[in-house]
């Protein structure tokens, strides 16, 4: 009798926590984000992909290309946000991208942010070279997530594909 009571209580606990976890997992989409760099000379670029709201304020860091924290301050506007927000970004960092390189990374985007006035900002910096606050900034829409998007600095273009 007691063993059935424990089994029932355990089953209720599992069902209680499993449903919210499943709904959280389904609230985001994963996209492969391919960044094609221009053929510039110099060190690898540090690129930050951020979610930006309709007022232009940073909401979340989606990915950082460049793992050495020493150079984060070269990505000036994002770095101000990052130091105030104290986001943990170790799970969304990778190698920097050099001139002519192609980088493919997976980013996770909350479904509720798509077609809701948000933007994706690609900010880039290269040691001893120009900084680009908006190397690429695009509206976060289903259309832009399925199109080729041209950069204005070190990024030649960006393409997304559902993961």
N, C-alpha and C positions, 0 to 999 in steps of 0.2 A: 504494500500500500504506500509506504513512504517513498519507495523507489519510483513509483508512478508519479507521485507528487513532485519529486525532484525533476523527473524527466519533463513533466508539463511546465514547470517553472522555467527550466532551461530552454525549452522550445519557445516559450513566450518571450524570454529575453533575447534569443537569437532573432526572432521575427521582429521584435521592436527595433533592434539596432540595424538589421540587415536592410530594411526598406529605406531608411534615410541615407544609408551609405550608398545604395544603388542609385537613388535619385541625385545625390551629389556627384557621383561618377558620370551620370548622364547629362549634367548641366553644362559640360564643356565639350568643345570639339578640339581635336588635335589636327594640326596642319603641318605638313612639311613646308618649310620656308627655304627656298633656294635663292641665295644672294650671289649674283655674278658681279665681280668687282671690275672696275676699269683697269687699264694697264698703266698704273702709276708706278713711279720708282720710289723706294723707301721702305720703311718698316711696315709691319702688319697693322692694319686698321683695327681700332677698337670700335665696335658697333653695338649700340644698345637699341633693342626693339622694345618700345613702350606702348602701353595703352594710355591714350590721352582722352579726356572728356571734351564735351562741346565748348568749354571755356578755355581749352588749351592746357589744363592742369594735368599733371601726371597722375594716373590711377594705379598703375601696376607695371612692374618690369617683367616683360615676357621672355626675354633672352638677352644675354650679354656675350658677344664674341670678343674674347680677350680675358684671360684668366688671372693676370697679374694685377692685384688690387692697387699696386703702386701707380698704375697709369689710369685708374678710373677717373681721377680728377681732370683728365684731358677731355673727357666727355662732359663738358662744363654744366649745362643745364640739368641733365639727368643726375649728375653727381650731387648737385644741391638738393634735389628731391631725395635721392638715395640716402644721404647722410642725415636728413631730417626724419625720414620714414623708418630707417633701420630695417629695410627688407632683408630677408634671408634669400640670397640669390645663388647659393652654391649649386643648387639643383638645376639651374638654368644658365650655366656658363660653359663656354667652350673656347677653343683656340681663336686667336685673331685671324683676319683674312688679309693676305698680301695682294699686291697688284696682280690682276689677271686671274686670281683664284676664284673658285666656285665653292661656296659653303652651303651645306644642306643641314638644317637643324629642325627639330620638332618643337613647335610652340603650341601652347594650350590657350584657347580663347573661350571665355564664358559665352555661351549661346545668347544670353540676354543682352550682350553688348553689341551684337551684330545687327546692323540696320537700325541702330538706336542713337545715332548722333556721335558715336565715338570715332576715334582715328587711331591709326597705327603710325607711330613716329620712329623712323630709323635715323639715329643720331650717330655721327662718325667723327673720329679723330685719328690722326697719324702723328707720331712723334716728329717734332720740328717741321710740321706742315700745317695747313689750314684745318680748322675745325668746322664741321657742318652740323648746325643744330637740327636742320631739317634736310638731311641728305635726301630723304624721301618721307613724305607724310601723305597718307591716303585715308579717305573715309573708310571705316570698317563696315563694308557692305558685302553682300553675297557677290555682287558684280566685281568689286576690286579683288576679292579673294579668288576669283577665277580668271583674272586678267594679268597681263604682263604690266608691271609698274616700273617706270623709269626713274632712276635716281638723278641727283644733280651734282654730286660730289664724287666720292670714291666708289659709290655704288653705281654700276651700269644699269642693272635692273633687278627686280625681285619678282618671283613667281611663287604661288602657293598651290598646294594640292592636298586634298583631304587625306588624312592618314588612316 
